[in-house]
Every structure is written in C-alpha cells, then in structure tokens.
Amino acid sequence: MTFLTRLDPSEQRTKDLSLTQRGRAGLEALGALQAFSASSVRQLAREAFDADADARTLSDEAPGVADKSAWRRWLGRAGDVAGRSPAYRVERFHQRYVAEEVYRRGIPAVEERREQFEAFFRMPDGPTVGTLELDPSVPMPKYYDKVEWHLEPGGWDGYDLYGALFAFAVGPHVFRHGGYAAVEVGDDILEHRAEVARQLPKRSYRRVYEPGCGGFSTMAAVHSVFPDAELVASDLSPLLLTVGHIMAEKQAVPVQFKQRDARDTREPDASFDAVIMFALMHEMPVDAVRDTFREAYRILEPGGDLVISDPPPFRAVSPFQAVVLNWETRHRGEPFFTDACAADWAAELRDVGFVDVDDYSLGEQGYPWITRATKPR
C-alpha cells in the first residue's frame, strides 16, 4: 500500500494543495502522539517485558520452523507477558486510536479542500509519458474483497480522494514520523523503498516489474536508482493505479500501470530482468504469496533478480518486537500479518526454483527486511 508520495517541493508548498489550519493541526497531533508513544512509552513497555521472569525463556523456546500453530501458541504466551505492563497497554491503545482517527480527521480535512484536490488528481490531458490499463474483468480474490485494509473505510477503493489523503494529509503529518507497524520512529518509508531497490545486485536493469504496486512510490524509487529501466507495475485496485499513474505523470516518470492479479500478470515468459515487491506479502495469504513467487519466476529471464521487502519474520526479532508485530493482525486491518511473519520466504523461494537466496535486515528492529534471489541461468 502506498502511504505517501514525495512530491516536488514547489508542489508541496502550493497553497491550493494544503489543508486548512484545523485539518492540519488535528493530524499533526496524531503524528506527535504516535511518535511519542512508539518511542518513549514503548521503551518503557519493552523494559518491563525484558525484566519479567517469564520473558526470559521465550527466546530459547521460540519455534525454529515456519509452523503457524507453534508460533501462535508462543505469541500468545509472549502477549500475556507484554500485557502485564501498563505501558504496553497504553501504547497499544494509542496505536489503535491513531489508526482509526487518521481517517476520522483526515477525510474531513481533505473534504474541506475537495475542489483543489479533485483538480490536482484529474487524469492528464494530452500526451503522457506512461500508460494506464484498467481491466474490470480482473476478478477480485476472496482474500482481498471487502477487507478494510489498515482500517481504511471501504478498503483501498472506498474513498475517491484516498490519493490526496495519503499524499497531503496522513502521509506528511502522521506517517512521516514513523512509529507504526514495523516502521520505527524516525524511519523514512520513502527512503526505505530506495534502499530496497538498491538491494538489486546489478548496476543496471532493462525491465523491472512490480506486482501489487499500491501506487507510484516504489516505481519512483526504482527510477531514481535505475533511471534507464523500463518500468511496469500492477495492482488489483483501480483507484491506486489511477492515482499512481497521475503522480508518475506529474513527475514525468514513464510507468506502465496495469490492473492485474499478482498471480497472473499476463506478461510473456522471461520478459523482465528484475522483479521488486514492497510490503506485498503480508497483504496476501501464504498460498497466494507462493503463487506470486511462481509468477515472478515465470516472467523473469534466466539470471534475472528478485528483491522483496516485508515486515521481518518473528524468528529475526526479539520476543517483545514479535508481540508488537503480531498485534497488527487483529487490530489494524491486517488479516495475514501473523502468517507472513511466521513464514520463511527464503525457503519458499528456493522451493520455487530460485537460487542465491539470502535474507537480512537493513534496520535495527529487523525492518526493512530483505529477501532476494536469482532465477538460475
């Protein structure tokens, strides 16, 4: 999902694209609360967890395999320990409050400026550098349909100005501070995308594909790292694709946006030399991820590279951090978060046929978590 897109500074300062003082102040308060709680209050909760005698055995007893049932039992024990701390309970309350309130405050703030935002997100007239291909015949998977992802009312297509909401309201005033899900306070999620693109091992690529793009942000990062590559991106959401296309056109970055299921891209065999996936795996059941990996393998040419980034696996973080990640499943519209963090994507990629598979973290708390692989020649 695209939380925000960095615009040209002159566009960000345009009065017509700003919020009213009331709308901006409400969101800035939420951003400050989230940053404070996810740093100072969460640290108190972490210290209380580490000091609990029952927590000391959890690291040694963590499941060593991708066994969902074993992980759920272990996470239940760890969650009980964390829940003994008032600081943990307060910090989780703040997380849920901000997750809901960003829409209760953000949507009215955007509505106050609807005319200006509608004008900005109008489809471009005349020649374009990229393309947009919407296909209503693409079936919506059962796992996707009617889910209010990240607690967004109506899901990703539930509000026509979600592009404005994330680019000009929730993004710059709340999410840019970090402190939510796997993103730490002070992290720059847009820079994360560029860091992930730089994990592709070659110095140049001819054609790069992104399934589940959620908009333009990752393709913008890929373009900044590999400016000569042809870019193709797909998603199920017509709204996210339309917004992504508009944002790409405003920055003159040629991207071919297509409405496709990540498991069936309709691209020719061996037609890309790189595939990138950012924050996609935890938005699908594991079986769908496996099918997506197979599709990536099919469209990659021999010697082509794959890099993916998703929240870190439970095995790679502390028991307390695992509790924080597991909380997302039930409380922030993330039905597959726990299963994704219990999975071993490196092993899944090897099963598909990829070679030179490795995984590692770019951050202190395990995020961004990178898994990369190559299709054998």
Order of alpha helices (4+ residues) and beta strands (2+ residues): alpha-alpha-alpha-alpha-alpha-alpha-alpha-beta-alpha-beta-alpha-beta-alpha-beta-beta-alpha-beta-alpha-alpha-alpha-beta-beta
